[in-house]
């Protein structure tokens, strides 16, 4: 796994860990948006490793 993919995985894990402590609904929505954005970035990074797997 490349450094970029590994960093994204750690960021996703950190944001998910923070979300377990949230109680304010608006914060939870923002947190889910952060997770989704990070997951999309990870998907794109992984796709760079396998360009023929569309």
mmCIF entry with sequence, helices, sheets and N, C-alpha, C, O atoms, coordinates in Angstrom:
data_MODEL
# 
_entry.id   MODEL 
# 
_entity.id                         1 
_entity.type                       polymer 
_entity.pdbx_number_of_molecules   1 
# 
_entity_poly.entity_id                      1 
_entity_poly.type                           'polypeptide(L)' 
_entity_poly.nstd_linkage                   no 
_entity_poly.nstd_monomer                   no 
_entity_poly.pdbx_seq_one_letter_code       
;(UNK)(UNK)(UNK)(UNK)(UNK)(UNK)(UNK)(UNK)(UNK)(UNK)(UNK)(UNK)(UNK)(UNK)(UNK)(UNK)
(UNK)(UNK)(UNK)(UNK)(UNK)(UNK)(UNK)(UNK)(UNK)(UNK)(UNK)(UNK)(UNK)(UNK)(UNK)(UNK)
(UNK)(UNK)(UNK)(UNK)(UNK)(UNK)(UNK)(UNK)(UNK)(UNK)(UNK)(UNK)(UNK)(UNK)(UNK)(UNK)
(UNK)(UNK)(UNK)(UNK)(UNK)(UNK)
;
_entity_poly.pdbx_seq_one_letter_code_can   XXXXXXXXXXXXXXXXXXXXXXXXXXXXXXXXXXXXXXXXXXXXXXXXXXXXXX 
_entity_poly.pdbx_strand_id                 A 
# 
loop_
_entity_poly_seq.entity_id 
_entity_poly_seq.num 
_entity_poly_seq.mon_id 
_entity_poly_seq.hetero 
1 1  UNK n 
1 2  UNK n 
1 3  UNK n 
1 4  UNK n 
1 5  UNK n 
1 6  UNK n 
1 7  UNK n 
1 8  UNK n 
1 9  UNK n 
1 10 UNK n 
1 11 UNK n 
1 12 UNK n 
1 13 UNK n 
1 14 UNK n 
1 15 UNK n 
1 16 UNK n 
1 17 UNK n 
1 18 UNK n 
1 19 UNK n 
1 20 UNK n 
1 21 UNK n 
1 22 UNK n 
1 23 UNK n 
1 24 UNK n 
1 25 UNK n 
1 26 UNK n 
1 27 UNK n 
1 28 UNK n 
1 29 UNK n 
1 30 UNK n 
1 31 UNK n 
1 32 UNK n 
1 33 UNK n 
1 34 UNK n 
1 35 UNK n 
1 36 UNK n 
1 37 UNK n 
1 38 UNK n 
1 39 UNK n 
1 40 UNK n 
1 41 UNK n 
1 42 UNK n 
1 43 UNK n 
1 44 UNK n 
1 45 UNK n 
1 46 UNK n 
1 47 UNK n 
1 48 UNK n 
1 49 UNK n 
1 50 UNK n 
1 51 UNK n 
1 52 UNK n 
1 53 UNK n 
1 54 UNK n 
# 
_struct_asym.id          A 
_struct_asym.entity_id   1 
# 
loop_
_struct_conf.conf_type_id 
_struct_conf.id 
_struct_conf.pdbx_PDB_helix_id 
_struct_conf.beg_label_comp_id 
_struct_conf.beg_label_asym_id 
_struct_conf.beg_label_seq_id 
_struct_conf.pdbx_beg_PDB_ins_code 
_struct_conf.end_label_comp_id 
_struct_conf.end_label_asym_id 
_struct_conf.end_label_seq_id 
_struct_conf.pdbx_end_PDB_ins_code 
_struct_conf.beg_auth_comp_id 
_struct_conf.beg_auth_asym_id 
_struct_conf.beg_auth_seq_id 
_struct_conf.end_auth_comp_id 
_struct_conf.end_auth_asym_id 
_struct_conf.end_auth_seq_id 
_struct_conf.pdbx_PDB_helix_class 
_struct_conf.details 
_struct_conf.pdbx_PDB_helix_length 
HELX_P HELX_P1 AA1 UNK A 3  ? UNK A 19 ? UNK A 3  UNK A 19 1 ? 17 
HELX_P HELX_P2 AA2 UNK A 25 ? UNK A 49 ? UNK A 25 UNK A 49 1 ? 25 
# 
_struct_conf_type.id          HELX_P 
_struct_conf_type.criteria    ? 
_struct_conf_type.reference   ? 
# 
loop_
_atom_site.group_PDB 
_atom_site.id 
_atom_site.type_symbol 
_atom_site.label_atom_id 
_atom_site.label_alt_id 
_atom_site.label_comp_id 
_atom_site.label_asym_id 
_atom_site.label_entity_id 
_atom_site.label_seq_id 
_atom_site.pdbx_PDB_ins_code 
_atom_site.Cartn_x 
_atom_site.Cartn_y 
_atom_site.Cartn_z 
_atom_site.occupancy 
_atom_site.B_iso_or_equiv 
_atom_site.pdbx_formal_charge 
_atom_site.auth_seq_id 
_atom_site.auth_comp_id 
_atom_site.auth_asym_id 
_atom_site.auth_atom_id 
_atom_site.pdbx_PDB_model_num 
ATOM 1   N N  . UNK A 1 1  ? 0.847   -1.164 0.000   1.00 0.00 ? 1  UNK A N  1 
ATOM 2   C CA . UNK A 1 1  ? 0.000   0.000  0.000   1.00 0.00 ? 1  UNK A CA 1 
ATOM 3   C C  . UNK A 1 1  ? 0.900   1.237  0.000   1.00 0.00 ? 1  UNK A C  1 
ATOM 4   O O  . UNK A 1 1  ? 1.895   1.299  0.723   1.00 0.00 ? 1  UNK A O  1 
ATOM 5   N N  . UNK A 1 2  ? 0.532   2.214  -0.822  1.00 0.00 ? 2  UNK A N  1 
ATOM 6   C CA . UNK A 1 2  ? 1.361   3.409  -0.909  1.00 0.00 ? 2  UNK A CA 1 
ATOM 7   C C  . UNK A 1 2  ? 1.097   4.337  0.279   1.00 0.00 ? 2  UNK A C  1 
ATOM 8   O O  . UNK A 1 2  ? 0.119   4.169  1.007   1.00 0.00 ? 2  UNK A O  1 
ATOM 9   N N  . UNK A 1 3  ? 1.960   5.289  0.456   1.00 0.00 ? 3  UNK A N  1 
ATOM 10  C CA . UNK A 1 3  ? 1.873   6.235  1.573   1.00 0.00 ? 3  UNK A CA 1 
ATOM 11  C C  . UNK A 1 3  ? 0.574   7.027  1.532   1.00 0.00 ? 3  UNK A C  1 
ATOM 12  O O  . UNK A 1 3  ? -0.037  7.258  2.576   1.00 0.00 ? 3  UNK A O  1 
ATOM 13  N N  . UNK A 1 4  ? 0.142   7.446  0.355   1.00 0.00 ? 4  UNK A N  1 
ATOM 14  C CA . UNK A 1 4  ? -1.090  8.227  0.230   1.00 0.00 ? 4  UNK A CA 1 
ATOM 15  C C  . UNK A 1 4  ? -2.290  7.410  0.701   1.00 0.00 ? 4  UNK A C  1 
ATOM 16  O O  . UNK A 1 4  ? -3.114  7.898  1.474   1.00 0.00 ? 4  UNK A O  1 
ATOM 17  N N  . UNK A 1 5  ? -2.386  6.171  0.235   1.00 0.00 ? 5  UNK A N  1 
ATOM 18  C CA . UNK A 1 5  ? -3.499  5.296  0.638   1.00 0.00 ? 5  UNK A CA 1 
ATOM 19  C C  . UNK A 1 5  ? -3.462  5.035  2.144   1.00 0.00 ? 5  UNK A C  1 
ATOM 20  O O  . UNK A 1 5  ? -4.496  5.065  2.811   1.00 0.00 ? 5  UNK A O  1 
ATOM 21  N N  . UNK A 1 6  ? -2.297  4.784  2.658   1.00 0.00 ? 6  UNK A N  1 
ATOM 22  C CA . UNK A 1 6  ? -2.151  4.516  4.095   1.00 0.00 ? 6  UNK A CA 1 
ATOM 23  C C  . UNK A 1 6  ? -2.563  5.736  4.912   1.00 0.00 ? 6  UNK A C  1 
ATOM 24  O O  . UNK A 1 6  ? -3.265  5.600  5.914   1.00 0.00 ? 6  UNK A O  1 
ATOM 25  N N  . UNK A 1 7  ? -2.136  6.920  4.496   1.00 0.00 ? 7  UNK A N  1 
ATOM 26  C CA . UNK A 1 7  ? -2.515  8.140  5.207   1.00 0.00 ? 7  UNK A CA 1 
ATOM 27  C C  . UNK A 1 7  ? -4.019  8.359  5.179   1.00 0.00 ? 7  UNK A C  1 
ATOM 28  O O  . UNK A 1 7  ? -4.611  8.746  6.186   1.00 0.00 ? 7  UNK A O  1 
ATOM 29  N N  . UNK A 1 8  ? -4.641  8.112  4.030   1.00 0.00 ? 8  UNK A N  1 
ATOM 30  C CA . UNK A 1 8  ? -6.094  8.268  3.930   1.00 0.00 ? 8  UNK A CA 1 
ATOM 31  C C  . UNK A 1 8  ? -6.811  7.283  4.839   1.00 0.00 ? 8  UNK A C  1 
ATOM 32  O O  . UNK A 1 8  ? -7.804  7.640  5.472   1.00 0.00 ? 8  UNK A O  1 
ATOM 33  N N  . UNK A 1 9  ? -6.331  6.065  4.912   1.00 0.00 ? 9  UNK A N  1 
ATOM 34  C CA . UNK A 1 9  ? -6.949  5.066  5.798   1.00 0.00 ? 9  UNK A CA 1 
ATOM 35  C C  . UNK A 1 9  ? -6.862  5.513  7.256   1.00 0.00 ? 9  UNK A C  1 
ATOM 36  O O  . UNK A 1 9  ? -7.823  5.361  8.010   1.00 0.00 ? 9  UNK A O  1 
ATOM 37  N N  . UNK A 1 10 ? -5.724  6.057  7.652   1.00 0.00 ? 10 UNK A N  1 
ATOM 38  C CA . UNK A 1 10 ? -5.560  6.527  9.025   1.00 0.00 ? 10 UNK A CA 1 
ATOM 39  C C  . UNK A 1 10 ? -6.467  7.723  9.302   1.00 0.00 ? 10 UNK A C  1 
ATOM 40  O O  . UNK A 1 10 ? -7.034  7.832  10.389  1.00 0.00 ? 10 UNK A O  1 
ATOM 41  N N  . UNK A 1 11 ? -6.606  8.619  8.325   1.00 0.00 ? 11 UNK A N  1 
ATOM 42  C CA . UNK A 1 11 ? -7.479  9.782  8.500   1.00 0.00 ? 11 UNK A CA 1 
ATOM 43  C C  . UNK A 1 11 ? -8.935  9.349  8.657   1.00 0.00 ? 11 UNK A C  1 
ATOM 44  O O  . UNK A 1 11 ? -9.654  9.879  9.503   1.00 0.00 ? 11 UNK A O  1 
ATOM 45  N N  . UNK A 1 12 ? -9.367  8.392  7.845   1.00 0.00 ? 12 UNK A N  1 
ATOM 46  C CA . UNK A 1 12 ? -10.734 7.884  7.954   1.00 0.00 ? 12 UNK A CA 1 
ATOM 47  C C  . UNK A 1 12 ? -10.954 7.267  9.338   1.00 0.00 ? 12 UNK A C  1 
ATOM 48  O O  . UNK A 1 12 ? -11.978 7.514  9.975   1.00 0.00 ? 12 UNK A O  1 
ATOM 49  N N  . UNK A 1 13 ? -10.008 6.481  9.793   1.00 0.00 ? 13 UNK A N  1 
ATOM 50  C CA . UNK A 1 13 ? -10.120 5.853  11.115  1.00 0.00 ? 13 UNK A CA 1 
ATOM 51  C C  . UNK A 1 13 ? -10.195 6.906  12.216  1.00 0.00 ? 13 UNK A C  1 
ATOM 52  O O  . UNK A 1 13 ? -10.966 6.757  13.163  1.00 0.00 ? 13 UNK A O  1 
ATOM 53  N N  . UNK A 1 14 ? -9.406  7.961  12.101  1.00 0.00 ? 14 UNK A N  1 
ATOM 54  C CA . UNK A 1 14 ? -9.396  9.019  13.115  1.00 0.00 ? 14 UNK A CA 1 
ATOM 55  C C  . UNK A 1 14 ? -10.726 9.764  13.135  1.00 0.00 ? 14 UNK A C  1 
ATOM 56  O O  . UNK A 1 14 ? -11.260 10.045 14.208  1.00 0.00 ? 14 UNK A O  1 
ATOM 57  N N  . UNK A 1 15 ? -11.259 10.084 11.974  1.00 0.00 ? 15 UNK A N  1 
ATOM 58  C CA . UNK A 1 15 ? -12.541 10.801 11.912  1.00 0.00 ? 15 UNK A CA 1 
ATOM 59  C C  . UNK A 1 15 ? -13.661 9.915  12.448  1.00 0.00 ? 15 UNK A C  1 
ATOM 60  O O  . UNK A 1 15 ? -14.551 10.395 13.150  1.00 0.00 ? 15 UNK A O  1 
ATOM 61  N N  . UNK A 1 16 ? -13.622 8.642  12.126  1.00 0.00 ? 16 UNK A N  1 
ATOM 62  C CA . UNK A 1 16 ? -14.649 7.719  12.652  1.00 0.00 ? 16 UNK A CA 1 
ATOM 63  C C  . UNK A 1 16 ? -14.550 7.621  14.168  1.00 0.00 ? 16 UNK A C  1 
ATOM 64  O O  . UNK A 1 16 ? -15.575 7.561  14.846  1.00 0.00 ? 16 UNK A O  1 
ATOM 65  N N  . UNK A 1 17 ? -13.355 7.602  14.706  1.00 0.00 ? 17 UNK A N  1 
ATOM 66  C CA . UNK A 1 17 ? -13.181 7.533  16.157  1.00 0.00 ? 17 UNK A CA 1 
ATOM 67  C C  . UNK A 1 17 ? -13.736 8.789  16.817  1.00 0.00 ? 17 UNK A C  1 
ATOM 68  O O  . UNK A 1 17 ? -14.354 8.711  17.879  1.00 0.00 ? 17 UNK A O  1 
ATOM 69  N N  . UNK A 1 18 ? -13.521 9.940  16.199  1.00 0.00 ? 18 UNK A N  1 
ATOM 70  C CA . UNK A 1 18 ? -14.051 11.183 16.751  1.00 0.00 ? 18 UNK A CA 1 
ATOM 71  C C  . UNK A 1 18 ? -15.575 11.199 16.711  1.00 0.00 ? 18 UNK A C  1 
ATOM 72  O O  . UNK A 1 18 ? -16.219 11.750 17.603  1.00 0.00 ? 18 UNK A O  1 
ATOM 73  N N  . UNK A 1 19 ? -16.142 10.601 15.684  1.00 0.00 ? 19 UNK A N  1 
ATOM 74  C CA . UNK A 1 19 ? -17.597 10.652 15.529  1.00 0.00 ? 19 UNK A CA 1 
ATOM 75  C C  . UNK A 1 19 ? -18.326 9.891  16.625  1.00 0.00 ? 19 UNK A C  1 
ATOM 76  O O  . UNK A 1 19 ? -19.500 10.161 16.878  1.00 0.00 ? 19 UNK A O  1 
ATOM 77  N N  . UNK A 1 20 ? -17.663 8.952  17.279  1.00 0.00 ? 20 UNK A N  1 
ATOM 78  C CA . UNK A 1 20 ? -18.323 8.206  18.351  1.00 0.00 ? 20 UNK A CA 1 
ATOM 79  C C  . UNK A 1 20 ? -18.588 9.082  19.566  1.00 0.00 ? 20 UNK A C  1 
ATOM 80  O O  . UNK A 1 20 ? -19.423 8.747  20.406  1.00 0.00 ? 20 UNK A O  1 
ATOM 81  N N  . UNK A 1 21 ? -17.879 10.207 19.663  1.00 0.00 ? 21 UNK A N  1 
ATOM 82  C CA . UNK A 1 21 ? -18.043 11.100 20.812  1.00 0.00 ? 21 UNK A CA 1 
ATOM 83  C C  . UNK A 1 21 ? -18.992 12.253 20.525  1.00 0.00 ? 21 UNK A C  1 
ATOM 84  O O  . UNK A 1 21 ? -19.286 13.038 21.427  1.00 0.00 ? 21 UNK A O  1 
ATOM 85  N N  . UNK A 1 22 ? -19.479 12.378 19.296  1.00 0.00 ? 22 UNK A N  1 
ATOM 86  C CA . UNK A 1 22 ? -20.334 13.504 18.942  1.00 0.00 ? 22 UNK A CA 1 
ATOM 87  C C  . UNK A 1 22 ? -21.775 13.268 19.375  1.00 0.00 ? 22 UNK A C  1 
ATOM 88  O O  . UNK A 1 22 ? -22.293 12.155 19.284  1.00 0.00 ? 22 UNK A O  1 
ATOM 89  N N  . UNK A 1 23 ? -22.410 14.333 19.845  1.00 0.00 ? 23 UNK A N  1 
ATOM 90  C CA . UNK A 1 23 ? -23.817 14.257 20.235  1.00 0.00 ? 23 UNK A CA 1 
ATOM 91  C C  . UNK A 1 23 ? -24.666 15.296 19.503  1.00 0.00 ? 23 UNK A C  1 
ATOM 92  O O  . UNK A 1 23 ? -25.882 15.131 19.402  1.00 0.00 ? 23 UNK A O  1 
ATOM 93  N N  . UNK A 1 24 ? -24.055 16.353 18.997  1.00 0.00 ? 24 UNK A N  1 
ATOM 94  C CA . UNK A 1 24 ? -24.776 17.399 18.285  1.00 0.00 ? 24 UNK A CA 1 
ATOM 95  C C  . UNK A 1 24 ? -25.081 16.928 16.859  1.00 0.00 ? 24 UNK A C  1 
ATOM 96  O O  . UNK A 1 24 ? -24.156 16.605 16.115  1.00 0.00 ? 24 UNK A O  1 
ATOM 97  N N  . UNK A 1 25 ? -26.356 16.884 16.464  1.00 0.00 ? 25 UNK A N  1 
ATOM 98  C CA . UNK A 1 25 ? -26.712 16.378 15.125  1.00 0.00 ? 25 UNK A CA 1 
ATOM 99  C C  . UNK A 1 25 ? -25.993 17.087 13.976  1.00 0.00 ? 25 UNK A C  1 
ATOM 100 O O  . UNK A 1 25 ? -25.621 16.440 12.998  1.00 0.00 ? 25 UNK A O  1 
ATOM 101 N N  . UNK A 1 26 ? -25.792 18.396 14.076  1.00 0.00 ? 26 UNK A N  1 
ATOM 102 C CA . UNK A 1 26 ? -25.113 19.103 12.981  1.00 0.00 ? 26 UNK A CA 1 
ATOM 103 C C  . UNK A 1 26 ? -23.649 18.682 12.884  1.00 0.00 ? 26 UNK A C  1 
ATOM 104 O O  . UNK A 1 26 ? -23.097 18.614 11.785  1.00 0.00 ? 26 UNK A O  1 
ATOM 105 N N  . UNK A 1 27 ? -23.032 18.407 13.996  1.00 0.00 ? 27 UNK A N  1 
ATOM 106 C CA . UNK A 1 27 ? -21.641 17.939 13.977  1.00 0.00 ? 27 UNK A CA 1 
ATOM 107 C C  . UNK A 1 27 ? -21.550 16.553 13.365  1.00 0.00 ? 27 UNK A C  1 
ATOM 108 O O  . UNK A 1 27 ? -20.607 16.252 12.634  1.00 0.00 ? 27 UNK A O  1 
ATOM 109 N N  . UNK A 1 28 ? -22.530 15.710 13.662  1.00 0.00 ? 28 UNK A N  1 
ATOM 110 C CA . UNK A 1 28 ? -22.532 14.356 13.122  1.00 0.00 ? 28 UNK A CA 1 
ATOM 111 C C  . UNK A 1 28 ? -22.675 14.392 11.608  1.00 0.00 ? 28 UNK A C  1 
ATOM 112 O O  . UNK A 1 28 ? -22.001 13.640 10.904  1.00 0.00 ? 28 UNK A O  1 
ATOM 113 N N  . UNK A 1 29 ? -23.548 15.260 11.099  1.00 0.00 ? 29 UNK A N  1 
ATOM 114 C CA . UNK A 1 29 ? -23.735 15.386 9.653   1.00 0.00 ? 29 UNK A CA 1 
ATOM 115 C C  . UNK A 1 29 ? -22.437 15.839 8.995   1.00 0.00 ? 29 UNK A C  1 
ATOM 116 O O  . UNK A 1 29 ? -22.038 15.290 7.968   1.00 0.00 ? 29 UNK A O  1 
ATOM 117 N N  . UNK A 1 30 ? -21.778 16.833 9.578   1.00 0.00 ? 30 UNK A N  1 
ATOM 118 C CA . UNK A 1 30 ? -20.505 17.310 9.027   1.00 0.00 ? 30 UNK A CA 1 
ATOM 119 C C  . UNK A 1 30 ? -19.460 16.211 9.066   1.00 0.00 ? 30 UNK A C  1 
ATOM 120 O O  . UNK A 1 30 ? -18.672 16.057 8.133   1.00 0.00 ? 30 UNK A O  1 
ATOM 121 N N  . UNK A 1 31 ? -19.458 15.449 10.148  1.00 0.00 ? 31 UNK A N  1 
ATOM 122 C CA . UNK A 1 31 ? -18.490 14.375 10.294  1.00 0.00 ? 31 UNK A CA 1 
ATOM 123 C C  . UNK A 1 31 ? -18.707 13.316 9.221   1.00 0.00 ? 31 UNK A C  1 
ATOM 124 O O  . UNK A 1 31 ? -17.742 12.804 8.653   1.00 0.00 ? 31 UNK A O  1 
ATOM 125 N N  . UNK A 1 32 ? -19.965 12.983 8.937   1.00 0.00 ? 32 UNK A N  1 
ATOM 126 C CA . UNK A 1 32 ? -20.258 12.003 7.893   1.00 0.00 ? 32 UNK A CA 1 
ATOM 127 C C  . UNK A 1 32 ? -19.796 12.514 6.536   1.00 0.00 ? 32 UNK A C  1 
ATOM 128 O O  . UNK A 1 32 ? -19.320 11.738 5.708   1.00 0.00 ? 32 UNK A O  1 
ATOM 129 N N  . UNK A 1 33 ? -19.933 13.818 6.307   1.00 0.00 ? 33 UNK A N  1 
ATOM 130 C CA . UNK A 1 33 ? -19.470 14.409 5.051   1.00 0.00 ? 33 UNK A CA 1 
ATOM 131 C C  . UNK A 1 33 ? -17.949 14.310 4.944   1.00 0.00 ? 33 UNK A C  1 
ATOM 132 O O  . UNK A 1 33 ? -17.413 14.042 3.869   1.00 0.00 ? 33 UNK A O  1 
ATOM 133 N N  . UNK A 1 34 ? -17.258 14.526 6.063   1.00 0.00 ? 34 UNK A N  1 
ATOM 134 C CA . UNK A 1 34 ? -15.801 14.394 6.075   1.00 0.00 ? 34 UNK A CA 1 
ATOM 135 C C  . UNK A 1 34 ? -15.382 12.967 5.738   1.00 0.00 ? 34 UNK A C  1 
ATOM 136 O O  . UNK A 1 34 ? -14.470 12.748 4.942   1.00 0.00 ? 34 UNK A O  1 
ATOM 137 N N  . UNK A 1 35 ? -16.059 12.005 6.352   1.00 0.00 ? 35 UNK A N  1 
ATOM 138 C CA . UNK A 1 35 ? -15.744 10.593 6.104   1.00 0.00 ? 35 UNK A CA 1 
ATOM 139 C C  . UNK A 1 35 ? -15.988 10.253 4.639   1.00 0.00 ? 35 UNK A C  1 
ATOM 140 O O  . UNK A 1 35 ? -15.170 9.584  4.007   1.00 0.00 ? 35 UNK A O  1 
ATOM 141 N N  . UNK A 1 36 ? -17.106 10.711 4.106   1.00 0.00 ? 36 UNK A N  1 
ATOM 142 C CA . UNK A 1 36 ? -17.427 10.408 2.712   1.00 0.00 ? 36 UNK A CA 1 
ATOM 143 C C  . UNK A 1 36 ? -16.372 10.997 1.775   1.00 0.00 ? 36 UNK A C  1 
ATOM 144 O O  . UNK A 1 36 ? -15.951 10.339 0.823   1.00 0.00 ? 36 UNK A O  1 
ATOM 145 N N  . UNK A 1 37 ? -15.947 12.225 2.039   1.00 0.00 ? 37 UNK A N  1 
ATOM 146 C CA . UNK A 1 37 ? -14.924 12.861 1.199   1.00 0.00 ? 37 UNK A CA 1 
ATOM 147 C C  . UNK A 1 37 ? -13.609 12.093 1.267   1.00 0.00 ? 37 UNK A C  1 
ATOM 148 O O  . UNK A 1 37 ? -12.957 11.885 0.243   1.00 0.00 ? 37 UNK A O  1 
ATOM 149 N N  . UNK A 1 38 ? -13.218 11.672 2.463   1.00 0.00 ? 38 UNK A N  1 
ATOM 150 C CA . UNK A 1 38 ? -11.986 10.898 2.610   1.00 0.00 ? 38 UNK A CA 1 
ATOM 151 C C  . UNK A 1 38 ? -12.093 9.554  1.911   1.00 0.00 ? 38 UNK A C  1 
ATOM 152 O O  . UNK A 1 38 ? -11.139 9.107  1.274   1.00 0.00 ? 38 UNK A O  1 
ATOM 153 N N  . UNK A 1 39 ? -13.249 8.904  2.025   1.00 0.00 ? 39 UNK A N  1 
ATOM 154 C CA . UNK A 1 39 ? -13.438 7.611  1.356   1.00 0.00 ? 39 UNK A CA 1 
ATOM 155 C C  . UNK A 1 39 ? -13.385 7.758  -0.162  1.00 0.00 ? 39 UNK A C  1 
ATOM 156 O O  . UNK A 1 39 ? -12.846 6.895  -0.856  1.00 0.00 ? 39 UNK A O  1 
ATOM 157 N N  . UNK A 1 40 ? -13.946 8.852  -0.676  1.00 0.00 ? 40 UNK A N  1 
ATOM 158 C CA . UNK A 1 40 ? -13.880 9.099  -2.121  1.00 0.00 ? 40 UNK A CA 1 
ATOM 159 C C  . UNK A 1 40 ? -12.441 9.320  -2.564  1.00 0.00 ? 40 UNK A C  1 
ATOM 160 O O  . UNK A 1 40 ? -12.029 8.835  -3.619  1.00 0.00 ? 40 UNK A O  1 
ATOM 161 N N  . UNK A 1 41 ? -11.677 10.051 -1.759  1.00 0.00 ? 41 UNK A N  1 
ATOM 162 C CA . UNK A 1 41 ? -10.264 10.263 -2.084  1.00 0.00 ? 41 UNK A CA 1 
ATOM 163 C C  . UNK A 1 41 ? -9.492  8.954  -2.062  1.00 0.00 ? 41 UNK A C  1 
ATOM 164 O O  . UNK A 1 41 ? -8.610  8.738  -2.893  1.00 0.00 ? 41 UNK A O  1 
ATOM 165 N N  . UNK A 1 42 ? -9.819  8.076  -1.112  1.00 0.00 ? 42 UNK A N  1 
ATOM 166 C CA . UNK A 1 42 ? -9.156  6.779  -1.041  1.00 0.00 ? 42 UNK A CA 1 
ATOM 167 C C  . UNK A 1 42 ? -9.508  5.941  -2.261  1.00 0.00 ? 42 UNK A C  1 
ATOM 168 O O  . UNK A 1 42 ? -8.640  5.280  -2.831  1.00 0.00 ? 42 UNK A O  1 
ATOM 169 N N  . UNK A 1 43 ? -10.767 5.961  -2.663  1.00 0.00 ? 43 UNK A N  1 
ATOM 170 C CA . UNK A 1 43 ? -11.191 5.219  -3.851  1.00 0.00 ? 43 UNK A CA 1 
ATOM 171 C C  . UNK A 1 43 ? -10.425 5.696  -5.082  1.00 0.00 ? 43 UNK A C  1 
ATOM 172 O O  . UNK A 1 43 ? -9.977  4.883  -5.890  1.00 0.00 ? 43 UNK A O  1 
ATOM 173 N N  . UNK A 1 44 ? -10.275 7.000  -5.224  1.00 0.00 ? 44 UNK A N  1 
ATOM 174 C CA . UNK A 1 44 ? -9.531  7.557  -6.360  1.00 0.00 ? 44 UNK A CA 1 
ATOM 175 C C  . UNK A 1 44 ? -8.060  7.150  -6.300  1.00 0.00 ? 44 UNK A C  1 
ATOM 176 O O  . UNK A 1 44 ? -7.464  6.808  -7.322  1.00 0.00 ? 44 UNK A O  1 
ATOM 177 N N  . UNK A 1 45 ? -7.478  7.189  -5.103  1.00 0.00 ? 45 UNK A N  1 
ATOM 178 C CA . UNK A 1 45 ? -6.067  6.825  -4.950  1.00 0.00 ? 45 UNK A CA 1 
ATOM 179 C C  . UNK A 1 45 ? -5.850  5.358  -5.299  1.00 0.00 ? 45 UNK A C  1 
ATOM 180 O O  . UNK A 1 45 ? -4.874  5.012  -5.965  1.00 0.00 ? 45 UNK A O  1 
ATOM 181 N N  . UNK A 1 46 ? -6.756  4.499  -4.851  1.00 0.00 ? 46 UNK A N  1 
ATOM 182 C CA . UNK A 1 46 ? -6.641  3.071  -5.156  1.00 0.00 ? 46 UNK A CA 1 
ATOM 183 C C  . UNK A 1 46 ? -6.824  2.840  -6.653  1.00 0.00 ? 46 UNK A C  1 
ATOM 184 O O  . UNK A 1 46 ? -6.142  2.005  -7.246  1.00 0.00 ? 46 UNK A O  1 
ATOM 185 N N  . UNK A 1 47 ? -7.747  3.583  -7.260  1.00 0.00 ? 47 UNK A N  1 
ATOM 186 C CA . UNK A 1 47 ? -7.977  3.456  -8.704  1.00 0.00 ? 47 UNK A CA 1 
ATOM 187 C C  . UNK A 1 47 ? -6.722  3.799  -9.497  1.00 0.00 ? 47 UNK A C  1 
ATOM 188 O O  . UNK A 1 47 ? -6.513  3.261  -10.584 1.00 0.00 ? 47 UNK A O  1 
ATOM 189 N N  . UNK A 1 48 ? -5.896  4.678  -8.974  1.00 0.00 ? 48 UNK A N  1 
ATOM 190 C CA . UNK A 1 48 ? -4.639  5.014  -9.649  1.00 0.00 ? 48 UNK A CA 1 
ATOM 191 C C  . UNK A 1 48 ? -3.691  3.814  -9.719  1.00 0.00 ? 48 UNK A C  1 
ATOM 192 O O  . UNK A 1 48 ? -2.861  3.709  -10.621 1.00 0.00 ? 48 UNK A O  1 
ATOM 193 N N  . UNK A 1 49 ? -3.837  2.922  -8.752  1.00 0.00 ? 49 UNK A N  1 
ATOM 194 C CA . UNK A 1 49 ? -2.996  1.709  -8.741  1.00 0.00 ? 49 UNK A CA 1 
ATOM 195 C C  . UNK A 1 49 ? -3.480  0.683  -9.766  1.00 0.00 ? 49 UNK A C  1 
ATOM 196 O O  . UNK A 1 49 ? -2.700  -0.127 -10.265 1.00 0.00 ? 49 UNK A O  1 
ATOM 197 N N  . UNK A 1 50 ? -4.773  0.731  -10.071 1.00 0.00 ? 50 UNK A N  1 
ATOM 198 C CA . UNK A 1 50 ? -5.380  -0.246 -10.983 1.00 0.00 ? 50 UNK A CA 1 
ATOM 199 C C  . UNK A 1 50 ? -6.188  0.473  -12.073 1.00 0.00 ? 50 UNK A C  1 
ATOM 200 O O  . UNK A 1 50 ? -7.416  0.385  -12.080 1.00 0.00 ? 50 UNK A O  1 
ATOM 201 N N  . UNK A 1 51 ? -5.532  1.169  -12.977 1.00 0.00 ? 51 UNK A N  1 
ATOM 202 C CA . UNK A 1 51 ? -6.245  1.968  -13.971 1.00 0.00 ? 51 UNK A CA 1 
ATOM 203 C C  . UNK A 1 51 ? -7.116  1.148  -14.930 1.00 0.00 ? 51 UNK A C  1 
ATOM 204 O O  . UNK A 1 51 ? -8.062  1.694  -15.497 1.00 0.00 ? 51 UNK A O  1 
ATOM 205 N N  . UNK A 1 52 ? -6.833  -0.124 -15.126 1.00 0.00 ? 52 UNK A N  1 
ATOM 206 C CA . UNK A 1 52 ? -7.615  -0.940 -16.055 1.00 0.00 ? 52 UNK A CA 1 
ATOM 207 C C  . UNK A 1 52 ? -8.843  -1.568 -15.406 1.00 0.00 ? 52 UNK A C  1 
ATOM 208 O O  . UNK A 1 52 ? -9.626  -2.221 -16.097 1.00 0.00 ? 52 UNK A O  1 
ATOM 209 N N  . UNK A 1 53 ? -9.029  -1.395 -14.133 1.00 0.00 ? 53 UNK A N  1 
ATOM 210 C CA . UNK A 1 53 ? -10.118 -2.058 -13.416 1.00 0.00 ? 53 UNK A CA 1 
ATOM 211 C C  . UNK A 1 53 ? -11.364 -1.190 -13.310 1.00 0.00 ? 53 UNK A C  1 
ATOM 212 O O  . UNK A 1 53 ? -11.960 -1.106 -12.237 1.00 0.00 ? 53 UNK A O  1 
ATOM 213 N N  . UNK A 1 54 ? -11.762 -0.557 -14.377 1.00 0.00 ? 54 UNK A N  1 
ATOM 214 C CA . UNK A 1 54 ? -12.940 0.322  -14.338 1.00 0.00 ? 54 UNK A CA 1 
ATOM 215 C C  . UNK A 1 54 ? -14.186 -0.458 -14.380 1.00 0.00 ? 54 UNK A C  1 
ATOM 216 O O  . UNK A 1 54 ? -15.275 0.117  -14.355 1.00 0.00 ? 54 UNK A O  1 
# 
